[in-house]
Amino acid sequence: MKLDLTKTQKPYYTASSVPQRITVPAAKFLSISGKGDPNGEAFAAATQALYTSAYSVKAIYKQLQQDFTVCKLEGLWWVDENRWKVDGHHSALQVPREEWQWQLLIRMPGFVSDENVQQAIQTAMAKKQLPLLKDVTFIPYEEGDCIQVMHTGPYSAEPATLQLMEDFMAKHQLKWNGRHHEIYLSDPRKAAPEKMKTILRQPVKA
């Protein structure tokens, strides 16, 4: 039976339309980092390299009778706070998109090994001319105490949902404790903008 982490780990792939506090444990991810407009060529190339790596890993484990569904794309987002002197989502959104920094992630099952990931990436590099495959890494990542909320609609409408998160943090006297995290449940190439669903997550501390 094929493993689907979005079903076995539902608390981390579902969210309410109102902010809720959760604890996110450590997990393993394929990762690639970059900078620039998410509609730009660099972002598209990084996404392609990450998905190519993920499906190459999947192919190895399918042969080992440990098949799994490739998880949704996730992204950590930030800006250079020293340069832009920003503090909060809304001021960050005023920064030119060319200055946005991001780390894209695809979660892997716990049984995936570093050795097999490296083998998968090498296999992919031999088959496809994608220079960014060499920049894909395999990392552990743990967020711990977080708040998250479901955003329904286009990415451009996120500020209203982010405000709900900031209001929740203020009410419960919480502070930022890590990078803004988004989990893309919808494929923007297929879903109508008003129906797109994105989990917005923010690590916090008291």
C-alpha positions as CSV (number, residue, x, y, z in Angstrom):
1,M,0.0,0.0,0.0
2,K,1.4,3.4,-1.0
3,L,2.2,5.7,1.9
4,D,0.6,9.2,1.7
5,L,1.9,11.5,4.4
6,T,-0.9,14.0,3.8
7,K,-3.3,11.3,5.1
8,T,-1.2,9.8,7.9
9,Q,0.0,13.2,9.2
10,K,-3.3,15.1,8.8
11,P,-2.7,17.7,11.5
12,Y,0.1,19.1,9.4
13,Y,-1.6,19.1,6.1
14,T,-5.0,20.4,7.2
15,A,-5.9,23.7,8.8
16,S,-8.9,25.7,10.0
17,S,-9.9,29.1,8.5
18,V,-9.1,30.6,12.0
19,P,-5.6,30.4,13.5
20,Q,-4.8,27.4,15.7
21,R,-1.7,26.5,17.7
22,I,0.0,23.2,17.0
23,T,3.3,21.5,17.7
24,V,5.2,20.4,14.6
25,P,7.7,17.6,15.1
26,A,11.0,17.1,13.2
27,A,10.7,15.6,9.7
28,K,13.0,15.1,6.7
29,F,12.8,17.2,3.6
30,L,14.4,17.6,0.2
31,S,15.4,21.3,0.1
32,I,16.6,23.9,-2.3
33,S,17.2,27.6,-1.6
34,G,17.2,30.7,-3.7
35,K,16.2,34.3,-4.1
36,G,13.9,36.3,-6.4
37,D,10.4,36.6,-7.7
38,P,8.3,33.4,-7.2
39,N,7.1,34.0,-10.8
40,G,10.6,34.2,-12.1
41,E,12.8,31.7,-13.9
42,A,15.0,30.9,-10.9
43,F,12.1,29.9,-8.8
44,A,10.7,27.7,-11.6
45,A,14.0,26.0,-12.2
46,A,14.4,25.3,-8.4
47,T,11.0,23.9,-8.2
48,Q,11.6,21.6,-11.2
49,A,14.9,20.4,-9.7
50,L,13.2,19.7,-6.4
51,Y,10.3,17.7,-7.9
52,T,12.7,15.8,-10.2
53,S,14.7,14.8,-7.1
54,A,11.6,13.8,-5.2
55,Y,10.3,11.5,-8.0
56,S,13.7,10.0,-8.4
57,V,13.7,9.1,-4.7
58,K,10.2,7.7,-5.0
59,A,11.4,5.5,-7.9
60,I,14.1,3.9,-5.7
61,Y,11.7,3.2,-2.9
62,K,9.0,1.9,-5.2
63,Q,11.5,-0.8,-6.3
64,L,12.1,-1.6,-2.6
65,Q,8.3,-2.1,-2.1
66,Q,8.1,1.1,-0.1
67,D,6.2,3.3,-2.5
68,F,4.9,6.7,-1.4
69,T,3.1,9.7,-2.7
70,V,5.2,12.8,-3.3
71,C,4.2,15.4,-0.8
72,K,3.0,19.0,-1.5
73,L,5.5,21.7,-2.2
74,E,6.3,23.9,0.8
75,G,8.2,27.1,1.1
76,L,9.9,29.1,3.8
77,W,10.1,32.9,3.1
78,W,12.1,35.8,4.4
79,V,13.8,39.0,3.6
80,D,17.0,40.6,4.7
81,E,15.8,42.3,7.9
82,N,19.0,44.2,8.5
83,R,18.9,45.8,5.0
84,W,15.1,46.4,4.9
85,K,14.5,46.9,8.6
86,V,11.2,45.0,8.3
87,D,9.4,43.5,11.2
88,G,6.3,41.5,10.3
89,H,4.6,40.0,7.3
90,H,3.1,43.2,5.9
91,S,6.3,45.2,5.8
92,A,8.0,42.2,4.3
93,L,5.5,42.2,1.5
94,Q,6.6,45.8,0.7
95,V,10.0,44.5,-0.2
96,P,10.6,44.1,-4.0
97,R,9.9,40.5,-5.0
98,E,13.4,40.3,-6.5
99,E,14.7,40.5,-2.9
100,W,12.5,37.7,-1.5
101,Q,14.5,34.8,-0.2
102,W,13.0,31.3,-0.1
103,Q,13.7,27.7,0.8
104,L,11.6,25.2,-1.0
105,L,10.8,21.9,0.7
106,I,9.2,18.5,-0.1
107,R,8.7,16.2,2.8
108,M,10.1,12.7,2.7
109,P,8.9,9.6,4.7
110,G,10.9,8.8,7.7
111,F,12.4,5.6,6.2
112,V,14.2,7.6,3.4
113,S,17.9,7.5,3.8
114,D,20.6,10.1,2.9
115,E,22.4,7.4,0.9
116,N,19.4,6.7,-1.3
117,V,18.7,10.4,-1.7
118,Q,22.2,11.0,-3.0
119,Q,21.8,8.0,-5.3
120,A,18.5,9.4,-6.6
121,I,20.0,12.8,-7.3
122,Q,23.0,11.3,-9.1
123,T,20.6,9.2,-11.3
124,A,18.5,12.3,-12.1
125,M,21.6,14.3,-13.0
126,A,22.6,11.6,-15.4
127,K,19.2,11.6,-17.1
128,K,18.3,15.2,-17.1
129,Q,20.1,18.4,-17.9
130,L,19.1,20.3,-14.8
131,P,22.0,22.2,-13.3
132,L,20.2,22.9,-10.0
133,L,19.9,19.3,-9.1
134,K,23.3,19.7,-7.5
135,D,21.9,22.2,-5.1
136,V,19.2,19.9,-3.7
137,T,19.9,18.8,-0.2
138,F,18.3,16.4,2.3
139,I,17.7,18.0,5.7
140,P,16.0,17.5,9.0
141,Y,13.7,20.4,10.0
142,E,11.7,21.0,13.2
143,E,9.4,23.9,13.9
144,G,8.0,23.1,17.2
145,D,5.4,25.5,18.6
146,C,3.5,27.1,15.7
147,I,0.3,28.8,14.7
148,Q,-1.3,28.0,11.3
149,V,-4.3,28.9,9.3
150,M,-5.9,27.9,6.0
151,H,-5.8,30.7,3.3
152,T,-8.3,30.2,0.6
153,G,-7.8,32.4,-2.5
154,P,-5.0,33.8,-4.6
155,Y,-1.6,34.4,-3.1
156,S,-2.1,38.2,-3.6
157,A,-4.9,38.0,-1.0
158,E,-2.7,36.6,1.8
159,P,-2.3,39.8,3.8
160,A,-5.8,39.5,5.2
161,T,-5.2,36.0,6.4
162,L,-1.8,37.0,7.7
163,Q,-3.5,39.7,9.7
164,L,-5.6,37.0,11.4
165,M,-2.4,35.3,12.5
166,E,-0.9,38.5,13.8
167,D,-4.1,39.3,15.7
168,F,-4.0,35.8,17.2
169,M,-0.3,36.2,18.2
170,A,-1.1,39.6,19.8
171,K,-4.0,38.2,21.8
172,H,-2.0,35.3,23.1
173,Q,1.2,37.3,23.6
174,L,3.3,35.3,21.2
175,K,6.3,36.3,19.2
176,W,7.8,35.2,15.9
177,N,10.3,32.4,16.3
178,G,11.3,31.4,12.7
179,R,10.6,31.9,9.1
180,H,7.1,32.2,7.5
181,H,6.0,28.8,6.1
182,E,3.6,28.1,3.3
183,I,2.2,24.7,2.2
184,Y,0.7,24.7,-1.3
185,L,-2.2,22.3,-1.3
186,S,-3.5,23.5,-4.7
187,D,-1.8,23.5,-8.1
188,P,-2.0,27.1,-9.4
189,R,-1.9,25.7,-13.0
190,K,-5.2,23.9,-12.4
191,A,-7.1,25.5,-9.6
192,A,-9.2,28.7,-10.0
193,P,-7.5,31.5,-8.0
194,E,-10.4,32.0,-5.6
195,K,-10.4,28.3,-4.7
196,M,-6.7,27.8,-4.1
197,K,-5.8,26.6,-0.6
198,T,-2.5,27.3,1.1
199,I,-1.6,26.6,4.7
200,L,0.2,29.5,6.3
201,R,2.3,28.6,9.3
202,Q,4.4,30.6,11.7
203,P,6.7,29.3,14.4
204,V,6.1,31.2,17.7
205,K,7.4,31.6,21.2
206,A,5.8,33.0,24.4
